[in-house]
Amino acid sequence: MGGSSWWSEFRKAPGAALARVRLLTPSRVWEGAGLGLLAAAAGGAVILFHALTVLFERNGIERLASRGPLVFALGSLGCVVAGSALASWLIARVAPSAGGGGVLPVKLAFWRDFGDMGAREAAVKLVASALTLGGGVSMGPEGPSIQIGAAAMSAAAGRAGVAKQARRAWCAAGAAAGLAAVFNAPLAAITFVLEEVIGDLHSRLLGRVAVAAIVGALLAHAFLGAQPAFQTGAIGALGWRPWILIPFVALLAAAGGAWFQKGALAIRRRLQVRLRGPAEPYLPVVGALLSWAVGVAVFLSTGHTGIFGPGYADVTAAIAGRLGLLAALLLFAGKILATAGAVGTGGCGGIFAPSLFIGAMAGSAISALGGHFLSISPGESSMLAMVGMAASFGAVVRTPFTSILLIFEVTNQWAIVPALALAVIVSQVIARTINEHDMYDEILRQNGVDPHQVLPPRHFKRWQEIPVSALASFKPVVARALDPASLRALLASSSHQCFPALGEDGRVRGVLLRHEAEQAVAAGAEPRLFPAQWIQAKATVGAARQQLLAGSLDFLCVGDAESGTLRGILTLHDILRGESVLEDDAQS
Amino acid sequence: MPESAAAGAGLQSKEVQRRHVLVKAITVGLVTGLCAGSFRLALAAAERSRLGAVSEPGWRGLAWALAIGAGGGALALWLVRALAPETAGSGIPHLKSVLLGDEKLFWRRLLPVKFFSGLIGIGGGFALGREGPTIQMGGAAGLMVAGWFRVSHGEGERKALITAGAGAGLAAAFNAPLSGMMFVLEELQITLTPVIFVAAFLAAVSADIVSRLLAGGWPVFAIHGMAVPTFRALPGALVLGAICGLAGCGFNRSLLKSIDLFGRLDRWPPALLGAAVGGAMGLIGWLVPGMAGTGTGILQEALAGRVAVGSMLLVLLGRFGMTMASYGCGTAGGIFIPLFVLGSLGGLSLGVAGHALLPGLFPHPEIFAIIGMGALFTGIVRAPLTALVLMIELTGVYDFMLPLLVACFAAYGVAEALGDTPVYEALRLRAAARREAAPALAK
């Protein structure tokens, strides 16, 4: 090679690079703008949820706390029961999928349904969780925020024309936007979605998840303020003394988190066996009552209302070192009991906040106890509370990396990161010895689902076992009348190739092909219909494939063949689109 | 990528699931921390004495500069070429190849050669950083510890320990335990199994603690009193990120080109080549004190906003050329710190220019120095999460999160849209292609 060849190559490089720029092609610009807009919508929904919760809280529990004990006890009973009952009614009537926590439904939707979630789910979750938390049931706002964000974004993407099989990215991005907005913690939001929901830290969805998290954090900055979720003074220099206490804090906090998980799952298991029937949707009210009883008992003995709702005021108090040993221990035990009841009965709320609360109380208690033997500065004592938060969160959710980042992001203290790391290691060991699996996996198992079956359908065999309903479209374009005028209208309004033709009674008469309809319009005659092929919504994709191969049309009617009632349609396109998503996943 | 699947092969097998990995991982961390801490201290001492010698008045300073540069360069390059060719450059591509099973790792020769050639070369004036050697030494330490514990069977566990050591190396180099783990997960592309996670975690934390005890526990970059960026910095961050994405692609291509160009000089004796490049570094370092070596001095000046406006672009170009020459000639040293220097200077230039034109959007030019570092890192290495975590850990301040997020992902998007291969992947592929072309040379 001569000296001139690299120079000419070098000179051509910018042109060659520019030719490859596809950054500013219209589709990319639109996708980027759409992503930002939808993330803003998802984040906005979460901000609304936050505002609603705060509104309920201010006018409920907080106002009652300044009155006498009797007024508080009775008033809070009313709040808790009314909030929980209303939320349960709403969920049972409108959107059963909005019940329970928030992370698991998102995870399931991401893996099983290609990220397809509904607007109704988002709306109901928003109101029901605000009622539950604002009413004072001992749960957290983060799980619901994740679900609200994911469902809002997935549904909005669907409205904007994104196919049902292609909504994974939107669902994951919405989850990140929701978590970033509620906690003002964009980095932890990104890693949580990658670590827990997607289960892969170098997923190809990273870019979109990150953009959504940025938008969510911007909204949080704009509406909730730039300060971290928990504010403390500067921690300052750390001596060696707190390091002695860190393992103990991590031990107690992780054990607390693990016990809470064990208790919640035990209650859940018992109830699942015994209570079936019309009262089942209202079970959360029982948990709410337990939550109330514990909350009032703790309030009367300590004067703290932390058991009610997320209890972040008391977490801040614990970090600031304003809690005594007894108060911290009572709040610790009370939160475990109350939240186990609320989560075990299927209340509509998350488990982040209770985990953080339990950990903060453990840290506060140990630092108050250790203060008798060692001299601990206020900064060191708030560090111990944060260490507890990381340990307990890590024990319940089992995402060690996110635990550290989250606590760092909600407190903005850099000096504590090594301590957090140590605590998370201890907590992972403790959590694994007490419970075999993490909370989400255990709940799946209790529901009779093997997590390995549902999560990543990465194998072809498992893909064939997916139900048809995951792929089918349930809002098909149908031909209601076959006269030339309505056929012309149908052909003009839709570009589909096949239409189910319905009779007067709403039953399927047959399948109308586009070219048949065109010929019929030209000839002014009734078009020829082909006999419909049917498949049940519960049938597997493998069965649908067999049927498509056997039949002459690339088109199946989903529903009941005998009565002719149509629920949806499944086309060859739907299956191919699903398979291409599967291939993308396998590559990422 | 099919490679990433291969990289994780063996890690899920039963033998890795044993709890014994805890003790081994901690040992890996301690050894790596010891290596990294002593490397860091020795390098700082070498740089200080070089600066002292070079600053002597008159011809004596020049003589010292040329002697140290040429002598150090010659010795460093000779060590690499004669004793352990795999220690050339940063070492991260080599570790990736080792994890993929394409190359072998000989810790007995790698550890001493990398340590001393890195120390002599960078201490003598090559514009490279300490993190590449530290990461590769960490990986080698992982294999060494695996030998101590007689992990003779089971490729998986050995790979897990090598990986953990690499993460621990980064953690110890920068007092950045989280970045160490993030780097393992994002760049080394290991399938995320609990055991890898715990091993990387334990190693990173224990290495970090040892290195802090040895070399001091404060954030690497002191930015006390820097203004806190507000919303108004976001448009600037977006622009800077996009520019850094482009610049990252340019950096990667130039780096490969530079290696190719130096490859044509393979008839030269290594000592002569090293002496020539090292001498040039020494000369520049004598003309402009602080230019040679890791460049942390310039970096601190840039972060304080004290680099003179007129010389900024000149320093930027000069450092760029020096890094290209230093890496291209094949001596041992990493590119993190050099690229941080470039990123901070570039960011500061944009900040100053913006401040002059649109003071409303660029109220404090020096905050763009921080943002530029993260964005250029992303543009070059293409590991945005590592970039974010690393910037937080390097500065010890969270306030830059939002502009950093915007800038890093802008850089990521631009670089990916340009279809550029990330630097370590490109270097690894290049090495693999050369091995295939000349199989005899690989041994």
HADDOCK unambig.tbl for C-alpha pairs under 7 A between the chains (distance, minus, plus):
assign (segid A and resid 17 and name CA) (segid B and resid 418 and name CA) 6.39 0.50 0.50
assign (segid A and resid 20 and name CA) (segid B and resid 418 and name CA) 5.88 0.50 0.50
assign (segid A and resid 21 and name CA) (segid B and resid 417 and name CA) 5.94 0.50 0.50
assign (segid A and resid 21 and name CA) (segid B and resid 418 and name CA) 5.21 0.50 0.50
assign (segid A and resid 22 and name CA) (segid B and resid 417 and name CA) 6.02 0.50 0.50
assign (segid A and resid 23 and name CA) (segid B and resid 414 and name CA) 6.90 0.50 0.50
assign (segid A and resid 23 and name CA) (segid B and resid 417 and name CA) 5.62 0.50 0.50
assign (segid A and resid 200 and name CA) (segid B and resid 192 and name CA) 6.95 0.50 0.50
assign (segid A and resid 201 and name CA) (segid B and resid 185 and name CA) 6.75 0.50 0.50
assign (segid A and resid 201 and name CA) (segid B and resid 186 and name CA) 6.66 0.50 0.50
assign (segid A and resid 202 and name CA) (segid B and resid 186 and name CA) 6.05 0.50 0.50
assign (segid A and resid 207 and name CA) (segid B and resid 409 and name CA) 6.93 0.50 0.50
assign (segid A and resid 214 and name CA) (segid B and resid 402 and name CA) 6.96 0.50 0.50
assign (segid A and resid 214 and name CA) (segid B and resid 405 and name CA) 6.88 0.50 0.50
assign (segid A and resid 412 and name CA) (segid B and resid 398 and name CA) 5.80 0.50 0.50
assign (segid A and resid 414 and name CA) (segid B and resid 396 and name CA) 5.36 0.50 0.50
assign (segid A and resid 414 and name CA) (segid B and resid 397 and name CA) 6.72 0.50 0.50
assign (segid A and resid 418 and name CA) (segid B and resid 205 and name CA) 6.87 0.50 0.50
assign (segid A and resid 421 and name CA) (segid B and resid 205 and name CA) 6.95 0.50 0.50
assign (segid A and resid 587 and name CA) (segid B and resid 1 and name CA) 5.93 0.50 0.50
assign (segid A and resid 588 and name CA) (segid B and resid 1 and name CA) 6.88 0.50 0.50
